[in-house]
Amino acid sequence: MAVSFLRKIAYRVARTIYFNNYVSKIAYSLRLQGKIVTSTISIDFGLKEKGLKKIRGLFLSDFHFGNITSDEIFLRIEKTIAEKSVDFVLLGGDYIFLEETKFFKMKNFIKNINAFSGKFAVLGNHDRWLMKSNLKEIFEEYETKLLINEESNLKPPYDFIKIFGIDDIKYGKPEMNITPLKKGENRIFLCHSPEGLSLVKNQIFDLALFGHTHGGQIAFPPKKPFIPFKDKYSQKFPKGFFEKNINGYDFPFYVSSGIGCVWLPLRLNSPSEIVFVELK
């Protein structure tokens, strides 16, 4: 789907206002952004029965590298990650805001994370709007597999765990191109937006991970977005962990609040979030 005329106008206005990173520096100094929380979810993947130790994954989404999210936030997140070793990394899309040229910061960020079982990524709506480069090649430079309606596996001995990544739901060309799981296999559904749930029919997943919502970015009270979401599933599942069956699906899922800011350089009652995913 092409970028609409109104969005192009909005981008032009925003680029004019946010012509350098002065706004993020001011917002960060005033503590209007910069709070970071760490969340951990633990999911039974039957590793103990296979004689394997549990592994820790990292899920990050909605970076929005650009002029309105402070670089200090990313430096602090890198430090937190370095203090906890991770086995695999899952990236939920929306790597930039306003300018494709800011993606070089994302590349440097990815490069600094080590994960022996693999690094995997999907695209978000901002990536589809702005990025024209050969994205697969860019991610591969830093040993990260960009998944666009395709599946990949963690490295042995955890290669029975599959990661299915789908294109952005609204502005990409999403397709559920997956094969049935074999006995003993597990699958994680990686998608930028909770709207990906609209495509789930009879597919089998053990866990799904989403971003996009920013938890509202501005929320009053903390779990209620100040500006209501337009999309059905983002309204219903704005952020946090949703238990299997209770959520209406036969698999659990998590919606991250993400890291960065869009349109306004502030996050109120919706801090940037690092999500650790423990598979046991």
N, C-alpha and C positions, 0 to 999 in steps of 0.2 A: 504494500500500500504506500503510495507516495506521500511525502510530507505535505500537509495541507497549506493553503495560502496563508491562513491565519497563524498557523504555527511558524511559518517562515517569518512573518512580521514580528511575532513574539520573540523569536530567536534574535532577529536583528536589533530589536529594542534592548533585549537583555545583554547582548554583546556590547552595546553602546554604554549601558549603565555599568556593567561589570568588566570594564576594559582592562583591568589588571587585578591582582589579588589583594588590593587594599581592603575590600569589603570583608573578605574572610579573616584577615588579620584583626580588623576591628571587632568583628563578631566573636572571634575566638577570645580576644582580650576581655570582652564583656561577658564571657561565658554563655553566649547565646548559642554556641555550638561547642563541641569538645568533650562532653560527657560520654564515656564509653562503658558499656556493660558486657560482661562475658556470660554466655549461657551454655549449658551442657545438656545434651539429650543422650540417653542410653537406650539402645535398641538391641533386642536379642536376635542375632543372626545365626545362632547355633554353632558358634566357633568352638566352644568348649567340647561339644560332642565330636567335632572334627579333630580334636587334639591340638587346636591352635589358640594362641593367646589373643586377647582382645586387642583391637586396634583403634586408634584415634584419628578421626578426620576433622578437617576444618572447612566450614562453610561461611563464605563471605559474599555479600551481594551489594549492589547499588553503591559503587565507589564514587562515581561522579567526579572524577578528577577534573579540575577546572579552577576557575577564579573565585568560586564562592564557598568551597570547602577547604578548610585550612590544611596545609601540608603537615602541620604538627600532629593532627589526628592520625595520619597514616604512619608517621614515625613512632608514635606511641603504640599503635596496633602492631607494627613490626616487632617492637620490643616485647610485647606480650606474647606474640606467637613464638619468638625465639626462646622464651623461657619455658615453653611447653612443646616438646617435640611432637610432630604430627606425621602420620603415615600416608595420608592422602589429602588432597585439596579439591574442593568443589567451589566453583565460582559462578554466581547466579546472574551475571549480566549487568548492564548499565554501568559501563566502565568510565564514561566521560559525560560531561555536560557542556553544551554549546559548541565545542571545538574538537574536531578529530585530532588535531595536533597535540592535544593533551594526553593522548594515549601513550606517549613515551613514558609518562610517569607510571602508568599501569604496568608497562613492560618491566620497568625497574623494580616495581613492587613484587611481581611474580617471581622474578629472578632470585630474589632474596629469600624465598621460601623453599625449603628442602622437604621432599616427601617421597620416600622410596617406592611407595605403591602407586604413585601416579598423580597427575594434576589434570583436572577436567574443567571445562567451561561451557557456558551457553551464552547466547546473546539476549539483550533486552531491547526495549523499544527505542531508547536513545541511541543505542549502537546501530540499529537498523535505520534510524533517521539520518545519522551523521556519518557513518563510516563507509568509505568506498574502497578501502584497501583490500588486499587478499588476506582476510582475517585468519584463515587457517594457517597460512605460512607465518604470519606474525606470532601467533600463539605457539607454533611449533618451535620457533627460535628459542623459546624458554621451556621446552619439554612439557608443554601444556596442550592437551587434546581438546580442540574446539568441536563440540558435538552439535550438529545440526540435523535433527531427526535421525540420529544414529546412536549406536551403542558401543561401549568399550568396556574393558575389564580391568580390575585392579591387577597388579603384577603378582605372580606366584609368590607364596602359596595361597594367596587370597583371590585368585583369578576366577573363582566361582561367583564372585560378587561383580555384578554388571552395573554400569552406570548408563542409563538412557537419558540423553539430553535432547530436548526439542527446541525448535526455532521459536522466536517470539510469537506469541499467540495472535496479537493484533496486526503487527506490521511485518511479520515474516511469512513463511509458508509452512506452518506446522503440520506434521504428519506423524501418526503413531506407527512407525515402522519397526515393530518388535516381533520377535519370534517367541513361541511358548518357552517357558523355563523348563529346564531338565531337573530331574530329582537332585536335590542338594544345592541348587543354585539360588542366589538371591539377586534382587534388582532394586536399585535406587532410581527414582524418577527425579531428574534435575530440570527445573523449568523456571524461567524468570518470574512468572506471575501466577498467583493462585487461579487465574482464569484457565490455566492448563487442566484444571479438574473437569472442565466442560468437555474435554476430549476423552476422558477416562470412561471406558465402557466395561469390557470384560478383561482388560489387561491386569496382570498380577504384579503388584509392587510390594516391597517390604517396608519402604519408606519413601516419602516425597519431600523435596525441599524447594521452597519458593522465596522470592523477595518481592521487589517492586513497590510495595505499599509504603515503605519508610515508617510503618507503624503510624502513619498519618503525618509524620514529620512535626506537626504541631497538634498536640492532643490534649483535650480537657474532658473528663479526667484522663489519666494516663493511657487507658486502653481505648478511648473513644476519639477518633480523628476529628479535629476541629472542622475541617472541610470534608463532608461525606464523600466516599468513593462513588464513582459512577458505575463501576463494573460489579457485577453480581457477586462473584466469589471473593473479591477484595473487600466488599462490604461485610460479607459473612465471616471472613477469616482475616482480620486486619493484621494480626501479628501473634506470635507465640506458638506453643505446641498444642496439637489437636489429636486427641487419642483415637485409636482405631475403633471403628463402629460408632462410638459416640459422635464422631464427626460426620457420620453418614457414609463413610467409605471403609473398606476392609483393610486399610493400611493407615498407619499414623503419618502425620506430616507436620512440618514446621515452616512458619512464615517469619523470615528474618526482617527486622526493622532496617537492615542495611547500614551503610556507613555515612554517605555523603548527603549533600543538600541539592535541591533543584528549585529554581525560580526565586526562592528567598534564602538568605544565608544564615538560617537559624533552624535549630531543632529544639522544641520545647516539649518536655514530658515524653520524648521519644528519642532516647539517646542512641548513638551509634552502637552497633552490636557485632560482637564476635561470637560465632556459634561453633562449639566443639561437638562432634558427633562420635559417640563411643559405640562401637559395634562389638558385641560380646557373644 
